[in-house]
Amino acid sequence: MLKSSEHTADQTFDHRTFRDDEFWRDVPAWNDISREEFGDHNWQARKSINSLKQVKEALQDRLSDELVADIEAGLHIAPMNIRITPYVFALIDWDNPVDDPLRKQFLPLASQMLPDHPFYLADSLSEDVDAPVPMLTHRYPDKVLFLPVTTCPVYCAYCTRSRIIGGSTDLVEKETYGANMAKWDPAFEYLRNNPQIEDVVISGGDAFNMTAKHITHIGETLLSIPHIRRMRYATKGIAILPMKITHDEKWMEAFLAIHKKAHSQGKQVVIHTHFSSPREITRWSQAAMDRLFAENVLVRNQAVLQEGVNNSEETMILMTRQLAYMNIQSYYVYIHDMVPGCEHLRTTLGEGVEIAKRVRGMTAGFNIPTFVCDAPGGGGKRHVASYEYYDAENGISVWRAPNVKKDELFLYFDPLHRLSDEAQHRWADELLREEMVCNAIRRVNPDLPEEQREILGKRLGLSLSKL
């Protein structure tokens, strides 16, 4: 007789349990809302929280004056406005909102925010630099990023595209745009004229903020280009508005028609979604995935590693297992990009490497995410342990991307508040700061060509005279 695995007695099955209570009734303004009404995607859109006034109206006496003042101050210095679906808003623990992982992702508190890193970049990944035509970033040889819209059902505080998404704020004037099919033609023409491109990520913004007509137009246009083989519709929607999958028939019919047509052509259409916390996962999520799975739609997940949200072995394992149980494949976990307003959410590279080690081996490999650093300056996604050099004491890592930008070096920096007092003092001295950066570069390439030195120096705002 075969014996049970020695791990069986210690196994937990929390990942098979999905929250299914009427949690929204804990929000005073919604305590009489029925399950049917709460599950209506149109009601969710109408009742989205878009201002501090609406936060106060929803929570009423559950919201302290101290928290109101903290949120108000946070909105003055955050690069994003707020937009939160009732679904997500109600999942926040309003008995302890300060520590809640969902509140941290969507509603800023000034008391938790920190000054930006000296080398932060609004366009940290150089998406605008690598854009041959508007709305299209072409970095990898056979793949492009298409941004047909810059609005979303929710605005994430950690958004890498806060320079164009989330509306203009006190700090940032933005050129936000909605879906406009006439303006997509240059991107489509570029794709037709570059036969090496096989893979298109349709992002933004969020695919949920496009109509069925937009979904169809993009899908049919791309499928008409012979060399386009793979399409990914990117949406955080399954995590923050799963009701759209189960109840918006026009949108789903449009997507499924493109999915079916692609399959008939031997091409692939998938959805990439964005859960960053197991607290976002409920029975509503599972119902959305049940429908997509029944239609043979492959869904992958991309998460961002965030301080106080998911930067623990236990949290990451639980989320990965729950996603797998719902038939979502974990694809990437990103080390947080060096964009403004997010220093309090960033972790060190070393922490990402350690969590990646601990998550590896807890389930089948195809369900384990790859932890990556999207190298600032357009180096692309690099495995967290594939750096050329990492000075953990001073929080400086150096990277190469041979198949992306062959001769360049890319630098990522850990958040300063996570470094030792001595290291923070060195960072406060501009001369020592440049010396530390130069030392790290020399460890990788002591003979960096002048042209590459100028590119890197311009990106960092340094002369690099000590190289």
N, C-alpha and C positions, 0 to 999 in steps of 0.2 A: 504494500500500500504506500502511495506517495505521501510524504509528509508535507504539511503546510509550510509555507515560507516562514522563516524565523522572524520576518518583519511583520507578519500578519497581526500579531497581538498588539503591536505598537502603532499600527496604522490608524489614522483618523480619516473619517469620510466627510469632513466639513465641506469639501469641494463639491459634494453631490447635493448639498442643501442650498436652495435658493430662496431668498427672502420673498414672502408672498402675503405679508400682512398689509393692512390699509394704512401704511406709514404716513401718507399725505395728510391724514386727519389730525396729526400732531401740529400741523401748521394752522393757526387759528382761522385764517381766511378761507381755508379749504376743508374745515372739519365736517361739512355737510355735503361734500362732493362725492358722488357715487363712483364706484369702480368703473362703470361704463363711461361716465363723463371724463374721469381722469385718464382713461385709456384712449380718448379721442385725440389724435394727433393735431387736429385743428384747434381744440381747446388748449392743448399744450402750447401751441404757437401763440395763441391770443393772450395767454396768461403768463408768458415768459417775463422774468424779472429783468428790467432794463435800467433801473435807477435805484438810488438809495430810498427814494420816496416809496417805491413799490416794495422794497425790502421791509420797510416799516409797516406798510399797509398789510402785508402778508403775515408778519409775525406778531404785530400788535404788542401786547404787554410781555411777550417772551423776549423782546429785544431791549437790552439795557442801554441807558444813555451813553455809558462808557464805550460799548461796542459800536454804537451809531457814530460817535466821534472818531473812533479808530478807523472805521470803514470810510467815512467821509475824507479823512486825511489821506488814507491810502489811495483813494480815487484821484486825488490831486497830483500824486506822484507816480501812479501806475501808467504804463504805456498803452493799456487796454481799457476800454469801457467795460461795463458788465452786461452780460446777457446770459441768463441761466434758465433752462427749462424748469417748470414746476416739478417734474420728475426728479431732477438732480437736486433742486433746492430742498425738496421734502426729505431727501435721503441724508442731508446734512444733520448731524447731531446738534440740535440747537440748545441742548443742555450743556454742551461743551464745544462751542463753535471754534474757539481759539485753536484747539488741537485737532480739529476734524480734518481728515485728509481731503474730503471733497471741498469744504470751504476754502482750504488753502489753494486749490486749483482754480477756483472761479471767483473768489471774492477777496480782494486785497485788504490787509490790515497794515496800516503804517507802522505799527509797533513791531512788526516782524520783518519789514523790508530793510535792506542794507544798501549802502552805496555801490554803484556798479564797479566791476573790476576795471582797472586802468586800461585794459586792452579789449574791452567789450566792443562789439560792432553791431550796429542796427541790422545790417545784412551780414550776419556772421558767416553764412555759408556761401557768400558771393553769388547768390542766385541771380541778382540783377546783372552782375558782371558777366556771367556765363549765359546771358540771354541774347541769342542771335536776332530774335524778333520779339516784340512785346508778348508777354504772357507765357513764354516758352524758355525753359532753362535746358541747355544741352551740355551735359558734363561728361557722362559716360558715353563711350562710342556708340552703343546701340540702344540707348535709353534716353527719353526726355521727360521733363516735368512740365505739364500743361496746367496753367492756372486760369481757368475761364471765369472765375468768380472769386471775390475776396470777402464774402460774408458767410457766417456760420450760424447754426441754431444756438450755440453757446460760444462764449469767448473765453478761452483758456488763459490764465494768467501767465503761463509759461510758453506761450506761442512763439515759435521761431520766426514767424512772419508778422510780428507786431508792428513792423514798419508800414504795413499796408492793410492789416486786418484789425478789426475792433474799433473802428471809427476814430476820428480825431479827438485828442484829449488835451488837457492843459499843457502837456509837454510835447506832443507830437501832432503835427498837421499831416494828414494822410490823403492819398489819392485812392480812396476805396472805390471799387467798381462792382456792379452787379452783372448778371449774365446778359451779354449783348452779342448775339450770333454774328452780326455784321463785322464785329471787331475780331472774330476768331479766324478769319480767312488767311491773314498772313502766317499764322501758326500752321494751319493746314497745308498751305502752299509750301512752307519750309519742309514739312514732313514728306510731302510728295517728291520734293527735289533732293532728298537725302536718303537713298535706298539702304544705307547701313542701319537706319533706325528700325528697330523691331518692337520696342517696348514703350508704351506711353502710360504715365501716371497722370490721372485726371484728378487734380486736387484743387487747392485754393487756399482759403475758403473751403467749402464743404459741398460735396455732391448732393446732399440733402437740400441745399438751398438753390438747386436748379429744378426747373419744372420737368414734367415728363417729356415735353417737347424738346427741351435742351438735352436731356439724357439721350433721346432718340437721335437728334441731329449730330451730336458728337460721336455717338456710337456708330451710326451708319456711315458718317464721313470717314472715320478711321478704318472701318472694315472695308471701305472701297479702295483703300490704299494697299496694294498687294503685299508690300514688305512689312506692314504692321502685323505682328503676330500675337502680341499680348497687350491687354488693356487692364488697368486697375482703377476702378472708381474708388476714391478715397473719401471716407466719411466717418466722423466720430459718432454718427447718429445711432448706431446700435447700442452704444454705451450711454447716450444721453437723451435719446428720443426713439426708443425701440418700437413705439406705437406706430411710427410711420411705416415700418416694414409689415406690420400685421394689419394696418387699416387704410393706408393710402394706396388704393388699388391702381389709380392712374400711374403713379410713380413706379410702382412695382411692375405693372404690366409693361411699361416702357423698358425698364431695366431687363426684365426677363426675356423680352423679345430680342434685345441686343445680345443677351447671353446665349439664347438658342441659336440665333443667326451665326454668331461667332463659332459656336460648336459645329455647325453644319459646314463651316469653311475650314475646319481644322485649326481654329484659333482659340485663344483663351481670354475670357473676361472674368475677373474676380473682383471681390470687394476687399479693401484694406480698411480696417477700423482701428479704434484707438481707446482701449481700456487702459487706465493707468493705476487703478485700485480695485481690489475685490469688493470694496464698498459700493462700487457702481453696478455690481452684478445682482440682478434680481430674477424673479420668475418672468418678468416682462422681457428681460434680455434673452432668456431661454426660449420664450415663445417666438421671438423674432428669429432666432437661429433655427428653431424647428422648421419654420417656413422656408428659410433659405436653404437649409440642408435638404429638405424634401424636394427642392427644385434643382438640386445638384450644384448649388453655388458655393464655390470655395471662398472662405473668409479667413484672412490673416490679420494678426494684431500687431500694432506698433505702439510701444509704450515709451514714456520718458522717465528716467530715474530721477526722483525728486525727494529732497530732504523732508522727512515727516509725512510722506505720502506712501512711498513704497520701497524705501531704502533699507529693507531688512530681508534677511533670508526667508523668514516665515511668511511675510506678506507676499513676496515675489513667488514663492512656491505655491501658496494658496491660489493666487491669481492665475498662475500658469496652469494649475490643475483644473480650476473651474473653467477656464477658457477651453481647455482640451475636452472637458466633459460636455461642453456645449458645441463641440465640433468647430472651434476656432483654433487655428494654428498660430502659436506665438512665433512671430517673425523677428522683430527687432526690439531691443531695449536700448534707447539712446542715452548716452551721457548728455546731460543738459547743455544745450547750446549757450554760447556766451553772448546772449542778447540782453538788452537793457531791462531793468526792473525785476530781474529774476535771481539776483545773487543769493537771496535767502533760500531759494529752492535748489540751488546747485549742490552737487556732491563732489567729492574728489574722484579723480580717475582711479586711484588705488581702491577706493570703496567699491566702485563698479567692477573692477577686476575680481575682488574678493567675493562679491555677491554672485558674479557669473560662475566662479568656481563651485560655489555651494549649490547653485541651482542645477548645474550640470550633473546628470546621473540620477535625478529624482524621478524621471519618467522617460519615455521613449524620446530619442534624439530629435525626431521630426516635430515634436511638440515643445521643444526647449528653445527659447529665444536666443538669438545671437546678440551679445552686448557689443555696441559699437560707439565709437566717437566719430561724429561727423566733423572732419577736420576743418577748423576755421580757415576761410580763404578759398574754399572750393576744392579741398582735397578729397571729398567724398567720404563714404562710410568705411571706417577702418576698425577691425576687430580691436577690442579694448586692450588686449595684451600684445598688439602688433606694433607698438611704438618703437621707434629707433632708440630713444633714450627717455628716461623718466626720472627727474629730480624731485622725489616725493617731499623732501624737506622744504623746498621752495615752491613746489607746486607747478613745475614746468615740464611739459612733455613735448617731444619733437617727433614728427611723423613724416613718412614718405608716402607718395601715391603714384607708383611708377606707371600704371596704365591710365591714370587720369591727367596728371600734370607732371610729366616725367622728371624734370630736373628741380622741381621746387621742394622746399621744406615747409612744413606747416606746424604751428605751435598751438597747443591748448594749455590753459592755465586753470589750476584749481582755485576755488573761492578762497579769498584771503583770510576770512574769519575762521577757516578750518586749519590754518597753518599755525605753527608755534609762534609765541610772542617775538622770538628772535627773528624769525622769517618775516613776520609782519613789519617789524622795524626796518628790515632791509628793503622791503617793497616800498616803504614810505620815502626812501631816499632815491631820487631819480637816477643818480649816477650808479648806485649799487644795483638798481633795477636793470639798467642796461647791461651792466657787467654780468648779472646772473643769466640774462637772456643770451648774451654772447657766449658765455661758458657752455650753455646747453647746446647751442648751435655748433660750436667747435667740437663737441664730443661726437657729433654725427658727421660733420663735414668741415674740417678746419680750413679747407680751400674753397669755400663757397664762391662761385663766380660773381663778379661785380653786378651783373644783370639780376641774378637771383637775390643778391643782397639788397638791391634797390627795391625789388618787389616786396620782399619781406619787411624791410624797413618802412616802406610806405604804409603797408598794412598795419604795422604796429605803432607807427608814428615815432620811430626811433632812427637815429642815424646809423646805428650799428658800426660806429667808427672803431670800436675795440675788437672787431673781428680781424 
